[in-house]
């Protein structure tokens, strides 16, 4: 009887430790707000004409007005000699719904509105985690499932976008683009 009581107590303590740890994990919004700052490195994308990976330098600044739900991301990259391109994205998170609604602006383009579900896929601490974003939208002018995996490893942030035709099998996911960023220290 004592062994059974000891095993039950051990199982209960392990269960409580897992529950306590799960309660400590922040929301995707809290992790995203921790990205505020300056980042730089490269934007890579699959060129549909050549099916080759192209990379261009990018500088990104992420800010929050302090409301606990909004992120403002401004990215500058070079689209060819003397062709700087600014993309500004404003995101408003709804942590209760597990969603983020964003509008992206680019000079000469139509603003893009999207709403993605977002979930914490892995969490170690506030600077080591993975988020998964998902939405149905368009890619190459066709309906597509879109999945973005954002992984933070300290001062390195890797965002990978994959696409597939709407409803296609899991093996249909194809790389679309990525951003490899490193935090710039002040």
Secondary structure by P-SEA (a helix, b strand, c coil): caaaaaaaaaaaaaaaaaaaaaaacccaaaaaaaccbbbbbbbbbbcccccbbbbbbbbbbbbbcccccbbbbbbbbbccccbbbbbbbbbbbccccccccccccccccccccbbbbbbbccccccccbbbbbbbbbbccccccbbbbbbbbcccbbbbbbbbcccccccccccccbbbbbbbbcc
